[in-house]
Structure formats: C-alpha cells, structure tokens
Amino acid sequence: MADRLPMYGETVAATTRPWAFVAKGFRPFFLLAALFATLGIPSWLLVLDGKLLPGRYLDPIYWHAHEMVFGFAVAVIAGFLLTAVGNWTGRETLVGLPLLALAGVWVAGRVAVTGQLLPPWLTAATDLAFLPALMVVIARPLIATRNTRNLVMLAILGALFLANLVVHLDVLGVLPGWRRRGCLLGIDIVVLVILVIAGRTFPMFTRNATGVQAIRSSPVLDRLVLGAMAGLVVLDVVVPELAVTAAWSAVVGVIAFARSWHWGARHTLRTPLLWILHAGYLWVSIGLVLRAVAAFTGAVSPQIASHALTVGAIGSLTLGMMVRVSLGHSGRILATSRPIIVAFVLLTVAAVVRVSAPVLGMERYRATVFVAGTLWTAAFALYLVVFVPILVSRRIDGKPG
C-alpha cells in the first residue's frame, strides 16, 4: 500500500511513513543548502575570474550577496524550523509531497534569480513566494497549540521577507539604491536568528555533553542582546550610515560576547560538535564589533565585518547545526566522524582567510578569496559525502522522521 501523507495537526506516528527523504523538513532543505554551498561559491569564483556571468536580474556582487543570504541561509533556517516546530508543538509541519513542493518553491527562486528566463516582476514574485509559504506551514501548528513563545519565529521570517522584498523593489525601480540595504538587513536578521537559537540551545548542549554544571545562561543578558539586535535592525533600516548605528553594532557585539561567558566554550575543545558552534557564535561578536571599527577608524574594510558574520558566523553555525540535527533526527549518536571534523576545521580556516583578505593588500586579495572559497566548498562537500546517505535513508532507530 502506498504511504499516506499526514494531515496538518496529525502526528507522523498516526500514519504510515512517507519516503525517507521527505519524512522531515531538515532532510531536503539541508541537502539543498549543502548543494548550494558547494556549487554556489565555485560559481562565484568563476564570476570573479570573468569566466561566468549570472543573469542580468542582479549584478554579480549583489547576486552573490542575495543568494548566500536569501538562498543558502534561508534554506538552512527552513530545514531547522520545519523540524524544530514539530518538536516544540508535537504536531508535524510538512512531510511527503507537500514538503517536496515547498522545496521546489525554493529551487524555483534560485533558478529565477540566477537565470534570465522570466520577466523581472515574475522573477521577483517567484523568489518572494518561499518565505510566506514557509510562514504559513509553521504558523499552523504553533497557533493550533498556542505555542506563543515561538511565534517570534514568524516575526523573524516576516522581517526576512521584507528585507528580500527591498532588494527586489530596488531591481524593479521602486526603491532605487536599496538593494545593498536589503542584503545587509538580511544578514542582520539571520544573526538575530542565531542569537535566539544559540541562547536557547548552546548552554544546554554544552552542559549535557560536558557535565559541567557551572555552565549557565543569563536571562537578563538573553533578553538584552535580543532587544539590542532588534534595535540594530531598525537602525540599519532608518539610518544605516550614521555613527550611532556603528556604535550600536559594537554594543550588541559586546553584549553577545558577555552573554556567552558562562556557556563553557573552553570545555568544548575536544568535542568538535560543540566547539564549531561556540566558534561560530564568537564570529558574531567579532563581526558586529568590526562594523564599528570599520566605521570609526577606517583601519579595516566593511567587507571584513560582513564576511566575519557570513563566512564565520553563518557558515560555521549552519554547518554545525546541520550536522547535529542530521545526526540526532536520524537516530544516530551525536559524534562526529573524521571527515566532518576536517570540514569544521576547513570552514574555520576559510573564515579566517576571508576576513584577512582585505588586510593583505590587493596583490594578495584575489588569491586569498579563492583560497577561502575553496576551503568553504570543501567543507560543505564533505558534509554531502557523509550525510547524503543519511538524509535519504530512514532513521536507524525505526522512529518516524
């Protein structure tokens, strides 16, 4: 008998199980994100080398910026939320053919923005369709179970949609000059997601794995850093170029670092699945402080701050969480194999090299960008090699998902 797909509000256990690849949201979206990370950065390097030109909808620099935020990062967030909301509410979000269709909407957005196949307005509509669809999918179980604590995720997804909308409205001539602001806002909002999830999980992950009971979080600093980051998002919309915005970025970075002081990072050096998360979180503080350094001193390029947040924070944390979720939700123990440890090291080195590139001078800049891109690509390629068989196979413990 063919597998029956669960209805909204019905648990997976109450039905026969769908094909493994679409049995849980992390499976298709983590695979798509890793494929995009592995193919997108080499494509960008070919663009820089003049051997490839994406469609004319976005110029090459903004194509790269837009796709790494609203393509790659959004795919990881989608996979995480589609899985986590099911745990938070006890109700399934999306599985089977509907999940495959949602993944198809994401793919259609990437094809539309990269290619030159559709009129501009239809390109924008195709790319913009994904986040509202994702919001509807995760809103239903949250609202049905009155899970008010996690409704903030809907607000964050809505903000990401608006940032993406700003980019498209610039391209369409409605908000000329706003595409840079839209991409920077996208980075800000992804950082806000990181701050929310990190505060809820990193102290718990570290305490459970190390047994160090002194590891704790600070509810006061948790609330303070989230409010401060939300304020930075607003400032980046209203007065992105003013000194107050740069200064506020440094304040958020310092609070973020202070918040993590008792999270036990020093106890994780022998546990790769933990240190990659703490390293990624440290890049958040570094990137936010570097924004102020760039604005007030001119000693570093704004690119350094942006790539500390993207390659360093977003890259490290997405890879770390993709590995952790893929292991845990496939019924495996949370232990990293040697190829994945190598991937974590490669990505960490890629972040250091990419952030250092503008400092080394133009004669070395091009080479360091290519080195960083190659290391990034190798890291996510290793994830694919190890986890594709896991993502397309049923849980080893026989449970749904």
C-alpha positions as CSV (number, residue, x, y, z in Angstrom):
1,M,0.0,0.0,0.0
2,A,1.3,3.5,-0.8
3,D,2.4,5.6,2.1
4,R,-0.3,8.1,3.3
5,L,0.7,11.7,4.0
6,P,-0.2,13.1,7.4
7,M,-2.7,15.9,7.6
8,Y,-2.0,19.1,9.5
9,G,-2.2,18.5,13.2
10,E,-1.8,14.8,12.8
11,T,1.3,13.1,14.2
12,V,3.5,11.1,11.9
13,A,3.1,8.1,14.2
14,A,-0.6,8.1,13.3
15,T,0.1,7.4,9.7
16,T,2.2,5.2,7.5
17,R,5.5,6.8,6.8
18,P,6.4,8.8,3.7
19,W,9.6,8.3,1.6
20,A,12.5,8.9,4.0
21,F,13.9,11.9,2.1
22,V,10.7,13.9,2.7
23,A,9.9,12.4,6.1
24,K,11.2,15.5,7.9
25,G,11.9,19.1,6.9
26,F,15.7,19.1,7.6
27,R,16.3,16.3,5.0
28,P,15.5,18.1,1.7
29,F,16.5,21.6,2.9
30,F,19.8,20.6,4.4
31,L,20.7,18.7,1.2
32,L,19.7,21.7,-0.9
33,A,21.6,24.1,1.3
34,A,24.8,22.0,1.1
35,L,24.5,21.6,-2.6
36,F,24.0,25.3,-3.0
37,A,27.0,26.0,-0.7
38,T,29.1,23.5,-2.7
39,L,28.1,24.8,-6.2
40,G,27.4,28.5,-5.4
41,I,30.8,29.5,-4.1
42,P,32.7,28.0,-7.0
43,S,30.3,29.7,-9.4
44,W,31.0,33.0,-7.6
45,L,34.8,32.4,-8.0
46,L,34.2,31.8,-11.7
47,V,32.3,35.1,-11.9
48,L,35.2,36.9,-10.2
49,D,37.5,35.3,-12.7
50,G,35.4,36.5,-15.6
51,K,34.5,33.0,-16.8
52,L,30.8,33.0,-15.8
53,L,28.1,35.6,-15.7
54,P,24.8,35.1,-13.9
55,G,21.7,36.5,-15.4
56,R,21.3,40.3,-15.5
57,Y,18.5,40.5,-12.9
58,L,21.1,41.2,-10.2
59,D,24.6,42.4,-10.9
60,P,27.2,39.8,-9.9
61,I,28.2,41.2,-6.5
62,Y,24.6,41.5,-5.3
63,W,23.7,38.2,-6.9
64,H,26.3,36.6,-4.6
65,A,25.2,38.6,-1.5
66,H,21.5,37.9,-2.1
67,E,21.8,34.2,-2.8
68,M,24.0,33.4,0.1
69,V,21.5,35.1,2.5
70,F,18.1,34.5,0.9
71,G,19.1,31.3,-0.8
72,F,21.6,29.3,1.3
73,A,20.9,30.7,4.8
74,V,17.1,30.7,4.4
75,A,17.3,27.0,3.3
76,V,19.1,26.1,6.5
77,I,16.6,28.1,8.6
78,A,13.7,26.4,6.8
79,G,15.1,22.9,7.4
80,F,15.7,23.8,11.1
81,L,12.3,25.3,11.7
82,L,10.3,22.7,9.9
83,T,12.0,20.1,12.2
84,A,12.0,22.1,15.4
85,V,8.4,23.3,15.3
86,G,7.3,19.7,15.1
87,N,9.2,19.1,18.3
88,W,8.0,22.2,20.0
89,T,4.3,21.6,19.3
90,G,4.1,17.8,19.0
91,R,2.5,18.3,15.6
92,E,4.0,17.6,12.2
93,T,4.7,20.6,10.0
94,L,5.1,19.2,6.5
95,V,6.2,15.9,5.0
96,G,5.9,13.9,1.8
97,L,4.8,15.6,-1.4
98,P,3.8,18.9,0.2
99,L,7.4,19.2,1.7
100,L,8.8,18.3,-1.7
101,A,6.6,21.1,-3.3
102,L,7.9,23.6,-0.7
103,A,11.5,22.7,-1.5
104,G,10.6,23.2,-5.2
105,V,9.4,26.7,-4.5
106,W,12.9,27.4,-3.0
107,V,14.6,25.9,-6.0
108,A,12.4,27.9,-8.4
109,G,13.5,31.1,-6.6
110,R,17.2,30.2,-7.2
111,V,16.7,29.4,-10.8
112,A,14.6,32.6,-11.4
113,V,17.2,35.0,-9.7
114,T,20.2,33.3,-11.3
115,G,18.8,32.8,-14.8
116,Q,17.4,35.2,-17.4
117,L,14.2,33.2,-18.0
118,L,11.4,35.3,-16.7
119,P,10.3,39.0,-16.8
120,P,11.7,40.9,-13.8
121,W,8.4,41.1,-12.0
122,L,7.8,37.4,-12.3
123,T,11.4,36.7,-11.1
124,A,10.7,38.8,-8.0
125,A,7.4,37.0,-7.4
126,T,8.9,33.6,-7.8
127,D,11.7,34.3,-5.3
128,L,9.5,36.1,-2.8
129,A,6.9,33.2,-2.7
130,F,9.0,30.9,-0.5
131,L,9.1,32.7,2.9
132,P,5.4,33.4,3.1
133,A,4.7,29.7,2.3
134,L,7.1,28.7,5.0
135,M,5.4,31.0,7.4
136,V,2.0,29.5,6.8
137,V,3.4,26.0,7.2
138,I,5.0,26.6,10.6
139,A,2.2,29.0,11.8
140,R,-0.5,26.4,11.8
141,P,1.0,24.1,14.5
142,L,2.2,27.0,16.5
143,I,-1.2,28.7,16.6
144,A,-3.1,25.4,17.0
145,T,-1.1,24.5,20.1
146,R,-1.0,28.2,21.4
147,N,2.8,28.0,21.4
148,T,3.2,31.7,21.9
149,R,6.9,31.5,22.9
150,N,7.9,30.5,19.4
151,L,5.7,32.9,17.5
152,V,8.7,35.2,17.4
153,M,10.0,32.9,14.6
154,L,7.1,34.1,12.4
155,A,8.1,37.7,13.0
156,I,11.7,36.9,12.1
157,L,10.6,35.2,8.9
158,G,8.4,38.2,8.1
159,A,11.3,40.5,8.6
160,L,13.5,38.3,6.3
161,F,10.7,38.5,3.6
162,L,10.6,42.3,3.9
163,A,14.4,42.5,3.5
164,N,14.2,40.4,0.4
165,L,11.3,42.5,-0.9
166,V,13.5,45.6,-0.6
167,V,16.1,44.0,-2.8
168,H,13.6,43.2,-5.5
169,L,11.9,46.6,-5.3
170,D,15.3,48.1,-6.0
171,V,15.7,45.9,-9.1
172,L,12.2,46.8,-10.2
173,G,12.9,50.5,-9.9
174,V,10.5,51.1,-7.0
175,L,13.2,51.7,-4.3
176,P,16.3,52.6,-6.2
177,G,19.6,52.3,-4.2
178,W,18.1,50.0,-1.6
179,R,19.5,46.6,-2.6
180,R,22.6,46.9,-0.5
181,R,20.5,47.8,2.5
182,G,18.2,44.9,1.9
183,C,21.1,42.4,1.8
184,L,22.6,43.9,5.0
185,L,19.3,43.7,6.7
186,G,19.1,40.0,5.6
187,I,22.4,39.4,7.4
188,D,21.2,41.3,10.5
189,I,18.1,39.1,10.7
190,V,19.9,35.9,10.2
191,V,22.2,37.0,13.0
192,L,19.1,37.6,15.1
193,V,18.0,34.0,14.4
194,I,21.4,32.8,15.6
195,L,21.2,34.8,18.8
196,V,17.7,33.4,19.5
197,I,18.6,29.8,18.8
198,A,22.1,30.0,20.5
199,G,20.7,31.3,23.7
200,R,18.1,28.5,23.9
201,T,20.4,25.6,23.0
202,F,24.2,26.2,23.3
203,P,24.4,26.3,27.1
204,M,22.2,23.2,27.3
205,F,24.1,21.3,24.6
206,T,27.4,22.1,26.3
207,R,26.3,21.3,29.9
208,N,24.7,18.0,28.8
209,A,27.8,16.9,26.8
210,T,30.5,18.0,29.3
211,G,28.7,17.5,32.6
212,V,30.0,20.9,33.8
213,Q,27.1,22.2,36.0
214,A,28.6,25.7,36.2
215,I,27.5,26.3,32.6
216,R,24.5,28.6,32.6
217,S,22.7,31.3,30.7
218,S,21.8,34.7,31.9
219,P,18.1,35.5,31.3
220,V,18.8,39.2,31.7
221,L,21.6,39.2,29.0
222,D,19.5,36.9,26.8
223,R,16.7,39.5,26.7
224,L,19.1,42.4,26.5
225,V,21.0,41.1,23.5
226,L,17.9,40.2,21.6
227,G,16.4,43.6,22.2
228,A,19.7,45.3,21.2
229,M,19.9,43.3,18.0
230,A,16.3,44.1,17.1
231,G,17.3,47.8,17.7
232,L,20.2,47.4,15.3
233,V,17.9,46.0,12.6
234,V,15.7,49.1,13.0
235,L,18.8,51.4,12.9
236,D,20.0,49.7,9.7
237,V,16.7,50.4,8.1
238,V,16.4,54.1,9.2
239,V,20.0,55.4,9.5
240,P,22.4,52.7,8.3
241,E,25.3,55.2,7.6
242,L,25.2,57.1,10.8
243,A,27.8,56.8,13.6
244,V,25.2,55.8,16.1
245,T,24.4,52.7,14.1
246,A,28.0,51.6,14.0
247,A,28.4,52.3,17.7
248,W,25.2,50.4,18.5
249,S,26.6,47.4,16.5
250,A,29.7,47.3,18.8
251,V,27.4,47.4,21.8
252,V,25.4,44.4,20.6
253,G,28.7,42.6,19.9
254,V,30.0,43.2,23.4
255,I,26.7,42.1,25.0
256,A,26.6,39.0,22.8
257,F,30.1,38.1,24.0
258,A,29.3,38.8,27.7
259,R,26.2,36.6,27.4
260,S,28.3,33.6,26.3
261,W,30.9,34.0,29.0
262,H,29.4,31.2,31.1
263,W,28.4,28.9,28.3
264,G,31.5,26.8,28.8
265,A,33.3,27.2,25.4
266,R,36.6,26.3,27.0
267,H,35.3,22.9,27.9
268,T,34.5,22.0,24.3
269,L,37.9,21.9,22.6
270,R,37.8,18.1,22.5
271,T,34.2,18.0,21.3
272,P,34.1,19.2,17.6
273,L,30.2,19.2,17.5
274,L,30.3,21.8,20.3
275,W,33.4,23.9,19.5
276,I,32.2,24.6,16.0
277,L,29.0,26.2,17.5
278,H,30.9,28.3,20.0
279,A,33.4,29.3,17.3
280,G,30.6,30.4,15.1
281,Y,29.0,32.4,17.9
282,L,32.3,34.1,18.6
283,W,32.3,35.3,15.0
284,V,29.0,37.1,15.7
285,S,30.6,39.3,18.3
286,I,33.7,39.8,16.2
287,G,31.7,40.8,13.1
288,L,29.5,43.3,15.0
289,V,32.4,45.0,16.7
290,L,34.4,45.1,13.4
291,R,31.5,47.1,11.9
292,A,32.2,49.8,14.3
293,V,35.9,49.6,13.8
294,A,35.5,50.0,10.1
295,A,33.1,53.0,10.5
296,F,35.1,54.9,13.1
297,T,38.8,54.2,12.2
298,G,38.8,53.1,8.6
299,A,41.6,50.7,9.6
300,V,39.6,47.8,8.2
301,S,37.2,47.4,5.4
302,P,33.4,47.0,5.9
303,Q,33.9,43.7,3.9
304,I,35.8,42.3,6.9
305,A,32.8,42.8,9.2
306,S,30.4,41.4,6.6
307,H,32.4,38.3,6.0
308,A,33.1,37.7,9.7
309,L,29.3,37.5,10.0
310,T,28.7,35.5,6.9
311,V,31.6,33.1,6.3
312,G,32.5,33.0,10.0
313,A,29.2,33.1,12.0
314,I,26.6,31.9,9.5
315,G,28.9,29.4,7.8
316,S,30.2,27.8,11.0
317,L,26.8,27.7,12.7
318,T,24.9,26.4,9.8
319,L,27.3,23.6,9.2
320,G,27.5,22.7,12.9
321,M,23.7,22.7,13.3
322,M,23.2,20.8,10.0
323,V,25.5,18.1,11.3
324,R,23.9,18.0,14.8
325,V,20.3,17.9,13.6
326,S,21.1,15.4,10.8
327,L,22.6,13.0,13.4
328,G,20.1,13.5,16.1
329,H,17.0,13.3,13.9
330,S,18.2,10.2,12.1
331,G,18.5,8.3,15.4
332,R,22.3,8.4,15.5
333,I,24.6,9.3,18.4
334,L,25.9,12.9,18.4
335,A,29.5,12.0,17.4
336,T,31.5,13.5,14.5
337,S,33.4,11.4,12.1
338,R,36.9,12.4,10.9
339,P,35.7,13.9,7.6
340,I,33.3,16.2,9.5
341,I,36.0,17.3,11.9
342,V,38.1,18.1,8.9
343,A,35.1,20.1,7.5
344,F,34.8,22.1,10.7
345,V,38.5,22.9,10.5
346,L,38.4,23.9,6.8
347,L,35.4,26.2,7.4
348,T,37.1,27.9,10.4
349,V,40.3,28.4,8.3
350,A,38.1,29.7,5.4
351,A,36.6,32.3,7.7
352,V,40.0,33.5,9.0
353,V,41.4,33.7,5.5
354,R,38.4,35.5,4.1
355,V,38.3,38.1,6.9
356,S,42.1,38.6,6.4
357,A,41.9,39.1,2.7
358,P,41.3,42.9,2.5
359,V,44.1,43.4,5.1
360,L,46.7,41.6,2.9
361,G,46.6,44.1,0.1
362,M,45.2,43.9,-3.4
363,E,48.1,41.8,-4.7
364,R,47.1,39.0,-2.3
365,Y,43.4,39.8,-2.1
366,R,42.3,37.7,-5.1
367,A,44.4,34.7,-4.1
368,T,43.0,34.7,-0.5
369,V,39.4,35.0,-1.8
370,F,40.0,31.9,-3.9
371,V,41.6,30.0,-1.1
372,A,38.7,30.8,1.3
373,G,36.2,29.9,-1.3
374,T,37.9,26.6,-2.0
375,L,38.0,25.7,1.7
376,W,34.3,26.6,2.2
377,T,33.4,24.4,-0.8
378,A,35.4,21.5,0.5
379,A,33.8,21.8,3.9
380,F,30.3,21.5,2.6
381,A,31.3,18.9,0.0
382,L,32.4,16.7,3.0
383,Y,29.0,17.2,4.6
384,L,27.4,16.0,1.4
385,V,29.7,12.9,1.2
386,V,28.9,11.9,4.8
387,F,25.3,12.9,5.1
388,V,23.6,12.3,1.7
389,P,23.2,8.6,2.6
390,I,21.8,9.6,5.9
391,L,19.4,12.2,4.6
392,V,17.8,9.8,2.1
393,S,17.6,6.8,4.5
394,R,15.1,6.1,7.3
395,R,16.1,6.6,10.9
396,I,18.2,3.8,12.2
397,D,16.0,3.5,15.4
398,G,12.9,2.9,13.4
399,K,11.1,6.0,14.6
400,P,9.2,8.3,12.3
401,G,11.2,11.2,10.7
